[in-house]
Amino acid sequence: MSDLSHAQVCSISDHKNLISHRKGQILYYEGTKPLGIFCINSGVVKVYKTASNGKEQIVHLGKEGDFLGYAALLGEENYTNSAMIVEDAKICFIPKEAFLNTLLGNTQFFKRVTKELSHELGVMEEKLTDATQKSIRERLAFVLIHLASSYGIEGGDSQKIDLILTREEIAGIVGTATESVIRLLSEFKKDGLIEFEGKKIIIKDKRGLARLSDFYA
């Protein structure tokens, strides 16, 4: 919201609510009507879809500074996914009217929101391509690199992913069975690519994971 005027920032601030959420709480449910948008002040939120068999497919992990729920709000549709707190979080809720009035009253802000929507569409297309063309091993290696980039703590030659995800949640990000993730993580550890510190994963060989994921950026 850096493009907003002082008056517009004050208007948003006057209407928003900052609420603390505990791990495991639901922010919103798939199929319900959006009444505003959410902005993550701190913590981590997983955005996911639930398949007919009950399994979760994690669309993405939202972190500090991310907005959630605005696509459904702008499209005047119900949520197409659900959101759950993964790590204790503080979330700002901005009511629909306050957000839309600000959006329509500031051209630069409108352009930035549109750009973000376009970016998300591109990310979804890339994920769809990866799901059909990359192996589970390649996708898991890429997910670990991405998690290290977003939540990693440097420690010499190693990089700890400072976020606790269950094996089921990692499988939900990769788009595979939990058993496959457990087996592959064990293989990655045996190959010296990763190691474990309690429930957290430490990246030992980022270049090796990059080669394995076919990712050279």
C-alpha positions in Angstrom: 0.0 0.0 0.0 3.0 2.3 -0.4 1.2 4.2 -3.2 -1.7 5.3 -1.0 -2.1 8.9 0.1 -1.9 9.7 3.8 -5.7 10.1 3.9 -6.2 6.8 2.3 -3.9 5.0 4.7 -5.7 6.6 7.6 -9.0 5.5 6.1 -7.8 1.9 5.8 -6.3 2.1 9.3 -9.6 3.4 10.8 -11.6 0.5 9.4 -9.2 -2.4 9.8 -9.1 -4.9 12.7 -5.9 -6.6 13.9 -6.6 -10.0 15.4 -4.2 -12.6 16.8 -4.7 -16.2 15.6 -3.4 -19.4 17.0 -1.9 -22.2 14.9 -4.6 -24.4 13.5 -7.3 -21.7 13.4 -9.2 -21.3 10.1 -9.1 -17.8 8.6 -11.8 -18.5 6.0 -13.5 -21.6 4.3 -13.8 -22.5 0.7 -17.3 -21.7 -0.6 -18.0 -18.9 1.8 -18.6 -15.3 0.8 -15.7 -12.8 1.3 -16.6 -9.8 3.4 -13.2 -8.1 3.0 -9.5 -8.9 2.6 -6.8 -10.2 5.0 -3.3 -8.9 5.4 -0.7 -10.9 7.3 1.1 -8.8 9.9 3.1 -11.7 11.2 3.0 -15.5 11.1 2.3 -18.0 8.3 -0.9 -19.0 6.7 -1.5 -21.9 4.3 -4.0 -21.5 1.5 -5.4 -24.8 0.3 -8.1 -26.7 -1.5 -9.7 -29.9 -0.2 -10.2 -32.8 -2.7 -13.2 -35.0 -2.7 -11.1 -37.7 -0.9 -10.4 -35.2 1.9 -6.7 -34.6 1.0 -5.4 -31.1 1.0 -3.6 -29.4 -2.0 -1.7 -26.4 -0.7 -1.9 -23.6 -3.1 0.7 -21.4 -1.4 2.0 -20.3 2.0 1.3 -16.7 2.9 3.7 -14.8 5.0 4.2 -11.3 6.5 3.0 -8.6 4.1 0.9 -10.9 1.9 -2.8 -10.2 1.1 -5.3 -13.0 1.1 -8.8 -13.3 -0.3 -8.8 -10.3 -2.6 -9.2 -12.3 -5.9 -12.6 -13.7 -4.7 -13.6 -10.3 -3.5 -12.8 -8.5 -6.7 -14.4 -11.3 -8.8 -17.5 -11.1 -6.6 -17.3 -14.9 -6.0 -17.1 -17.2 -3.1 -13.7 -18.3 -1.9 -12.2 -21.0 -4.1 -9.9 -22.2 -1.3 -9.5 -22.2 2.5 -6.9 -20.6 4.7 -5.5 -21.9 8.0 -2.9 -20.5 10.4 0.3 -22.6 10.2 2.3 -20.4 12.6 0.8 -18.1 15.2 -0.2 -15.0 13.3 -1.5 -11.5 13.6 -3.9 -10.7 10.7 -5.4 -7.4 9.7 -8.9 -7.6 8.3 -10.0 -4.8 6.0 -13.7 -4.6 5.2 -14.9 -4.9 1.6 -16.2 -1.3 1.3 -13.0 0.3 2.7 -10.8 -1.7 0.4 -12.8 -1.2 -2.8 -13.2 2.6 -2.1 -9.4 2.9 -1.7 -8.8 0.7 -4.8 -11.1 2.7 -7.0 -9.7 6.0 -5.7 -6.1 5.4 -6.4 -4.9 4.4 -9.9 -1.4 3.3 -8.9 -2.8 1.0 -6.2 -5.3 -0.4 -8.7 -2.4 -1.2 -11.1 -0.4 -2.9 -8.3 -3.3 -5.1 -7.3 -3.9 -6.0 -11.0 -0.2 -6.8 -11.4 -0.3 -9.1 -8.4 -3.3 -10.9 -9.8 -1.5 -11.4 -13.1 1.5 -12.7 -11.2 -0.6 -15.2 -9.3 -2.1 -16.5 -12.5 1.4 -17.0 -13.9 2.5 -18.9 -10.8 -0.6 -21.2 -11.0 0.2 -21.9 -14.7 3.8 -22.8 -13.8 2.6 -25.1 -11.0 0.2 -26.8 -13.4 3.0 -27.4 -15.9 5.4 -28.7 -13.2 2.7 -31.1 -11.9 2.3 -32.6 -15.3 5.9 -32.6 -16.5 8.1 -33.0 -13.4 8.6 -36.0 -11.3 7.7 -36.1 -7.6 11.4 -36.0 -6.7 12.0 -32.9 -8.8 8.9 -31.2 -7.3 9.9 -31.9 -3.7 13.5 -30.6 -4.3 12.0 -27.4 -5.8 9.7 -27.0 -2.8 12.5 -27.3 -0.4 14.5 -24.7 -2.3 11.5 -22.4 -2.2 10.9 -22.9 1.5 14.6 -22.2 2.2 14.4 -19.0 0.2 11.3 -17.8 2.0 11.9 -19.1 5.5 15.6 -20.1 5.6 18.1 -19.1 8.3 21.7 -19.1 7.1 24.2 -21.1 9.2 27.5 -21.5 7.3 27.2 -24.0 4.6 23.7 -25.0 5.8 20.3 -23.3 5.7 17.6 -24.2 8.2 14.0 -23.9 7.1 12.6 -22.0 10.1 9.1 -23.3 9.7 7.5 -26.5 11.0 5.4 -28.2 8.4 4.0 -31.7 8.8 4.9 -34.3 6.2 1.2 -34.2 5.2 1.5 -30.4 4.6 4.7 -30.8 2.5 2.9 -33.5 0.5 0.1 -31.0 0.0 2.5 -28.5 -1.4 4.2 -31.0 -3.7 0.9 -32.6 -4.7 1.6 -36.2 -3.8 1.0 -38.8 -1.2 2.5 -38.4 2.3 4.2 -41.7 2.1 6.1 -40.6 -1.0 7.3 -37.4 0.8 8.5 -39.4 3.8 10.4 -41.9 1.6 12.0 -39.1 -0.6 13.0 -37.0 2.4 14.8 -40.1 3.8 16.6 -40.5 0.5 17.5 -36.9 0.4 19.0 -37.2 3.9 20.9 -40.4 2.9 22.3 -38.5 -0.2 23.6 -35.6 2.0 21.2 -33.1 0.6 19.3 -32.4 3.8 19.3 -33.3 7.5 16.8 -32.9 10.3 16.8 -30.9 13.5 13.7 -32.0 15.4 10.8 -31.3 13.1 12.7 -28.7 11.1 14.6 -29.4 7.8 18.2 -28.2 7.2 19.4 -27.8 3.6 22.9 -29.1 3.4 23.4 -29.1 -0.4 21.3 -26.4 -2.1 23.1 -26.8 -5.4 22.4 -30.5 -5.4 18.7 -29.8 -4.8 18.7 -27.2 -7.5 20.2 -29.7 -10.0 17.8 -32.3 -8.9 14.8 -30.0 -9.3 16.0 -28.9 -12.8 16.0 -25.3 -11.4 18.8 -23.0 -12.5 17.5 -19.5 -11.7 
